[in-house]
């Protein structure tokens, strides 16, 4: 738990995690064990699946990624968790999540979408806060090396497979939406700022294209960490190394946006890697020297686990390493005692 700090969770570090998708919610599950001072800033560019249907039918921002983060941080009875996670299997609602519908209903009776998210957070008694990066109605447009382009987050995968070349950049349509003020405040007040893990072009970068977000990150004195994915992603980052991810982030935001990258060092079972390879994905190659030339230190730690045949960050292992990094590098802890305590903690928990 919070043995490294010997303090209750309510006094834990102020952590802001920026991203979307399964990677973000998975990380939040681990982090809430260490601190209650959590803020998740979540992309609203999704237009696929149940979220896309609600977005099209009701004209609301996509609820899916926000709902997943709230579920990850929820402190409710098992029945409520099961209810929020339930997906309909028949009829016109087939595939739709009850949690998405619940947030849509709250949006209908609330003065704004962010107010609806806050109300759902209260119902679920979540640890911390979940914030949409913007309440603007935005789409994601991707451009490819061969000059092709496509609008719609859900279409990028298929367009990339068809064009068989790299994504060069993405942008929001319309461009320059305003950030939610609470998101900017959270970034300003953070002790630790996290980017990722998650889909590079469709979960992380869209947040950086919202007006004010990059500037707020640059102005922050927090420890800034990019949490790199364990595997490359089919239809998005085939053939990418760690430095390719960093370069894409810097290109869309600003060089030097962060100075630390946390990457996995756990080996991937051969049979699992073979299955990923058949789908065009592979373990992310860690080109440390190229990353250093970009001004980013790569910290490698064992954090990966295989669940149902898929490689994920283990939420507890990832959260532990992030808390350790904060303890080791925080300027708020005087002297060398922080690193000594972190080293002792690491040795104890890796026995």
C-alpha positions as CSV (number, residue, x, y, z in Angstrom):
1,X,0.0,0.0,0.0
2,X,1.3,3.4,1.0
3,X,4.2,2.0,3.1
4,X,6.8,4.1,1.2
5,X,5.3,7.3,2.4
6,X,3.9,6.1,5.8
7,X,1.0,8.5,5.3
8,X,-2.7,8.0,4.6
9,X,-4.0,8.1,1.1
10,X,-5.6,11.5,1.6
11,X,-2.1,12.9,2.0
12,X,-0.6,11.1,-1.0
13,X,0.9,12.9,-4.0
14,X,-1.3,15.0,-6.4
15,X,-1.3,12.9,-9.6
16,X,-2.8,13.9,-12.9
17,X,-3.1,11.3,-15.6
18,X,-3.8,12.3,-19.2
19,X,-5.0,9.9,-21.8
20,X,-7.9,7.6,-22.5
21,X,-8.8,4.0,-23.2
22,X,-8.1,0.8,-21.3
23,X,-4.5,1.8,-20.4
24,X,-5.6,4.9,-18.4
25,X,-8.3,3.2,-16.4
26,X,-6.0,0.2,-15.7
27,X,-3.3,2.5,-14.3
28,X,-5.9,4.4,-12.2
29,X,-6.9,1.1,-10.5
30,X,-3.4,0.8,-9.1
31,X,-2.8,4.4,-8.3
32,X,-5.9,4.8,-6.1
33,X,-4.3,2.4,-3.6
34,X,-1.6,5.1,-2.9
35,X,-3.4,8.4,-3.1
36,X,-6.8,10.0,-3.1
37,X,-5.5,13.0,-4.9
38,X,-6.0,11.7,-8.4
39,X,-7.3,13.5,-11.5
40,X,-7.8,11.8,-14.8
41,X,-8.0,14.1,-17.8
42,X,-9.7,12.1,-20.6
43,X,-10.0,12.5,-24.4
44,X,-13.4,13.0,-25.9
45,X,-12.5,12.3,-29.6
46,X,-13.9,8.7,-29.6
47,X,-16.6,8.1,-32.2
48,X,-16.9,4.3,-32.3
49,X,-19.0,1.7,-30.5
50,X,-21.6,2.5,-28.0
51,X,-20.1,5.9,-27.3
52,X,-20.3,6.8,-30.9
53,X,-23.9,5.8,-31.1
54,X,-24.8,8.0,-28.1
55,X,-22.7,10.8,-29.5
56,X,-24.6,10.7,-32.8
57,X,-28.1,10.2,-31.4
58,X,-27.9,12.6,-28.5
59,X,-25.3,15.1,-29.5
60,X,-23.3,14.5,-26.4
61,X,-19.5,13.9,-26.0
62,X,-18.5,10.3,-26.0
63,X,-19.0,8.8,-22.5
64,X,-17.0,5.5,-22.8
65,X,-13.5,6.4,-21.7
66,X,-14.8,8.7,-19.0
67,X,-17.1,5.9,-17.7
68,X,-14.2,3.4,-17.7
69,X,-12.1,5.7,-15.6
70,X,-15.0,6.3,-13.1
71,X,-15.5,2.6,-12.9
72,X,-11.8,2.1,-12.1
73,X,-11.9,4.7,-9.3
74,X,-15.3,3.7,-8.0
75,X,-15.8,2.7,-4.3
76,X,-19.3,1.1,-4.6
77,X,-21.0,-2.2,-3.7
78,X,-20.3,-5.1,-6.0
79,X,-23.9,-5.0,-7.4
80,X,-23.4,-1.3,-8.5
81,X,-20.1,-2.2,-10.1
82,X,-21.7,-5.1,-12.0
83,X,-24.6,-2.9,-13.1
84,X,-22.4,-0.1,-14.4
85,X,-20.3,-2.6,-16.4
86,X,-23.3,-4.5,-17.8
87,X,-23.7,-4.5,-21.6
88,X,-27.0,-5.3,-23.2
89,X,-27.0,-8.3,-25.5
90,X,-30.2,-8.0,-27.5
91,X,-32.3,-5.5,-29.3
92,X,-31.5,-1.9,-30.3
93,X,-29.3,-1.6,-27.2
94,X,-27.1,-4.6,-28.0
95,X,-23.5,-3.9,-27.1
96,X,-24.4,-0.7,-25.2
97,X,-23.1,-0.3,-21.7
98,X,-25.5,0.6,-18.9
99,X,-22.8,3.0,-17.5
100,X,-22.8,4.9,-20.8
101,X,-26.6,5.2,-20.7
102,X,-26.5,6.3,-17.0
103,X,-24.1,9.1,-17.9
104,X,-26.2,10.0,-20.9
105,X,-29.3,10.3,-18.6
106,X,-27.3,12.5,-16.2
107,X,-26.2,14.7,-19.1
108,X,-29.8,15.2,-20.0
109,X,-30.7,16.6,-16.5
110,X,-27.4,18.4,-15.9
111,X,-26.5,22.0,-16.9
112,X,-23.3,20.7,-18.7
113,X,-21.5,17.5,-19.7
114,X,-18.7,18.0,-17.1
115,X,-21.4,18.5,-14.4
116,X,-22.9,15.2,-15.5
117,X,-19.5,13.5,-15.1
118,X,-19.2,15.1,-11.6
119,X,-22.6,13.8,-10.6
120,X,-21.8,10.3,-11.8
121,X,-18.6,10.5,-9.9
122,X,-20.6,11.3,-6.7
123,X,-22.9,8.3,-7.3
124,X,-20.0,6.0,-7.7
125,X,-18.1,7.5,-4.8
126,X,-14.9,7.6,-6.8
127,X,-11.4,8.2,-5.5
128,X,-10.2,11.5,-7.1
129,X,-11.7,13.2,-10.1
130,X,-12.4,12.4,-13.7
131,X,-12.5,15.3,-16.1
132,X,-13.2,15.6,-19.9
133,X,-10.3,17.4,-21.5
134,X,-12.8,19.6,-23.3
135,X,-16.6,19.8,-23.6
136,X,-16.4,20.8,-27.3
137,X,-17.7,18.5,-30.0
138,X,-14.5,17.4,-31.7
139,X,-13.5,14.8,-34.2
140,X,-10.0,13.4,-34.9
141,X,-8.4,13.7,-38.3
142,X,-5.3,11.6,-39.3
143,X,-2.8,12.3,-42.1
144,X,-0.6,9.6,-43.6
145,X,2.8,9.5,-45.3
146,X,1.3,9.0,-48.7
147,X,-1.0,12.1,-48.5
148,X,-4.1,10.2,-47.5
149,X,-6.3,11.4,-44.6
150,X,-9.4,10.3,-42.7
151,X,-11.8,11.9,-40.2
152,X,-13.1,9.9,-37.3
153,X,-11.1,8.1,-34.6
154,X,-12.8,4.8,-35.3
155,X,-11.8,5.0,-39.0
156,X,-8.1,5.6,-38.4
157,X,-7.3,1.9,-37.8
158,X,-8.9,0.8,-41.1
159,X,-7.4,3.6,-43.1
160,X,-3.9,2.9,-41.9
161,X,-4.3,-0.8,-42.7
162,X,-5.5,0.1,-46.2
163,X,-2.8,2.7,-46.9
164,X,-0.1,0.6,-45.4
165,X,2.1,3.6,-44.3
166,X,2.7,5.6,-41.1
167,X,0.6,8.3,-39.6
168,X,2.4,11.6,-39.9
169,X,0.1,13.7,-37.7
170,X,-3.4,14.1,-36.3
171,X,-5.4,17.1,-35.5
172,X,-8.8,18.0,-34.0
173,X,-11.8,19.1,-36.1
174,X,-12.5,21.9,-35.3
175,X,-9.1,22.9,-34.2
176,X,-8.2,24.6,-30.9
177,X,-11.1,23.7,-28.7
178,X,-10.9,25.2,-25.2
179,X,-9.7,23.0,-22.3
180,X,-12.0,22.5,-19.4
181,X,-10.8,25.0,-16.8
182,X,-10.7,22.4,-14.0
183,X,-8.3,20.3,-16.1
184,X,-5.9,23.2,-16.4
185,X,-6.1,23.8,-12.6
186,X,-5.4,20.1,-11.9
187,X,-2.3,20.2,-14.1
188,X,-1.1,23.4,-12.4
189,X,-1.5,21.9,-8.9
190,X,0.0,18.5,-9.7
191,X,3.0,16.8,-8.1
192,X,3.2,14.2,-10.8
193,X,1.9,14.5,-14.4
194,X,1.5,11.3,-16.4
195,X,0.9,10.8,-20.1
196,X,-0.4,7.4,-21.1
197,X,-0.3,4.5,-21.2
198,X,-2.7,4.1,-24.2
199,X,-3.1,4.5,-27.9
200,X,-0.6,7.1,-29.1
201,X,-2.5,8.9,-31.8
202,X,-6.1,8.2,-30.6
203,X,-5.9,8.3,-26.8
204,X,-2.9,10.5,-25.7
205,X,-2.2,13.0,-28.4
206,X,-5.8,14.3,-28.8
207,X,-5.5,15.7,-25.3
208,X,-2.4,17.7,-26.3
209,X,-4.3,19.3,-29.2
210,X,-6.7,21.1,-26.9
211,X,-5.9,24.7,-26.3
212,X,-4.1,25.3,-23.0
213,X,-3.1,21.7,-22.1
214,X,0.5,21.8,-23.5
215,X,1.1,25.2,-22.1
216,X,-0.1,24.1,-18.7
217,X,2.1,21.1,-18.7
218,X,5.1,23.2,-19.7
219,X,4.5,25.7,-16.9
220,X,4.1,22.9,-14.3
221,X,6.9,22.1,-11.9
222,X,5.6,18.5,-11.5
223,X,7.5,15.4,-12.2
224,X,6.5,14.6,-15.8
225,X,6.4,11.0,-16.9
226,X,5.4,9.3,-20.2
227,X,4.2,5.8,-19.5
228,X,5.1,3.9,-22.6
229,X,3.0,1.0,-23.9
230,X,4.3,-2.6,-23.6
231,X,3.5,-3.5,-27.2
232,X,3.2,-1.7,-30.5
233,X,-0.4,-1.3,-31.7
234,X,-1.8,-2.8,-34.8
235,X,-3.4,-0.1,-37.1
236,X,-1.5,2.7,-35.3
237,X,2.1,2.2,-34.3
238,X,3.4,-0.9,-36.1
239,X,7.2,-0.8,-36.2
240,X,7.5,2.0,-33.7
241,X,10.2,2.2,-31.1
242,X,10.0,4.0,-27.8
243,X,11.8,7.0,-29.4
244,X,9.3,7.1,-32.2
245,X,6.5,7.5,-29.6
246,X,8.4,10.3,-27.9
247,X,9.1,12.1,-31.2
248,X,5.4,11.9,-32.1
249,X,4.4,13.4,-28.8
250,X,7.0,16.2,-29.0
251,X,5.9,16.9,-32.6
252,X,2.3,17.4,-31.7
253,X,3.0,19.2,-28.4
254,X,6.5,20.7,-27.8
255,X,10.1,19.3,-27.5
256,X,11.0,18.5,-24.0
257,X,7.4,18.2,-22.8
258,X,8.6,15.5,-20.4
259,X,12.0,14.2,-19.3
260,X,11.2,10.7,-18.1
261,X,9.8,7.7,-19.9
262,X,8.7,4.6,-17.9
263,X,9.0,1.5,-20.0
264,X,8.4,-2.2,-19.3
265,X,11.3,-4.7,-18.8
266,X,9.3,-7.9,-18.2
267,X,9.8,-10.5,-20.8
268,X,6.8,-11.4,-23.0
269,X,6.1,-15.2,-23.3
270,X,7.2,-16.5,-26.7
271,X,3.8,-17.9,-27.6
272,X,2.1,-14.6,-26.8
273,X,4.6,-12.6,-28.7
274,X,4.1,-14.9,-31.7
275,X,0.3,-14.3,-31.7
276,X,0.9,-10.5,-31.5
277,X,3.4,-10.8,-34.4
278,X,0.7,-12.5,-36.6
279,X,-1.4,-9.4,-36.1
280,X,1.4,-6.9,-36.9
281,X,2.3,-6.0,-33.3
282,X,5.5,-6.7,-31.2
283,X,7.1,-5.8,-27.9
284,X,8.1,-2.2,-28.0
285,X,11.9,-1.8,-28.6
286,X,13.6,0.5,-26.1
287,X,16.2,2.5,-28.0
288,X,17.7,4.2,-25.0
289,X,20.4,6.3,-26.7
290,X,18.0,7.8,-29.2
291,X,15.6,8.7,-26.4
292,X,18.5,10.3,-24.5
293,X,19.3,12.4,-27.6
294,X,15.7,13.7,-27.4
295,X,16.4,14.7,-23.7
296,X,14.4,11.8,-22.2
297,X,15.7,9.3,-19.7
298,X,14.2,5.9,-20.0
299,X,13.5,4.0,-16.8
300,X,12.8,0.3,-17.4
301,X,10.9,-1.7,-14.8
302,X,9.1,-5.1,-14.8
303,X,5.4,-4.2,-15.1
304,X,3.8,-6.4,-17.7
305,X,1.4,-9.3,-17.2
306,X,-0.5,-11.5,-19.6
307,X,-4.3,-11.6,-19.0
308,X,-6.6,-13.7,-21.2
309,X,-3.9,-13.8,-23.8
310,X,-3.3,-10.0,-23.9
311,X,-0.3,-8.1,-22.6
312,X,-1.2,-5.4,-20.1
313,X,0.5,-3.3,-17.5
314,X,-0.1,-4.9,-14.1
315,X,-2.0,-2.0,-12.4
316,X,-0.3,-2.6,-9.0
317,X,3.2,-3.0,-10.4
318,X,2.8,0.1,-12.6
319,X,1.4,2.2,-9.7
320,X,4.2,1.1,-7.4
321,X,6.9,2.1,-9.9
322,X,5.3,5.5,-10.4
323,X,5.1,6.1,-6.7
324,X,8.8,5.1,-6.4
325,X,9.8,7.5,-9.1
326,X,8.0,10.3,-7.3
327,X,9.7,9.4,-4.1
328,X,13.2,9.2,-5.7
329,X,12.9,12.5,-7.6
330,X,10.6,14.8,-5.7
331,X,12.3,18.0,-4.8
332,X,9.9,18.3,-1.9
333,X,11.7,15.7,0.1
334,X,15.0,17.0,1.5
335,X,18.2,15.1,1.5
336,X,19.0,11.7,0.1
337,X,16.6,9.8,2.4
338,X,13.9,9.6,-0.2
339,X,16.1,7.6,-2.6
340,X,17.3,5.4,0.3
341,X,13.7,4.7,1.4
342,X,12.7,4.0,-2.2
343,X,15.6,1.6,-2.7
344,X,14.7,-0.3,0.5
345,X,11.1,-0.5,-0.5
346,X,12.0,-1.8,-4.0
347,X,14.2,-4.5,-2.5
348,X,11.6,-5.5,0.0
349,X,8.8,-5.9,-2.6
350,X,10.9,-7.6,-5.3
351,X,12.0,-10.4,-3.0
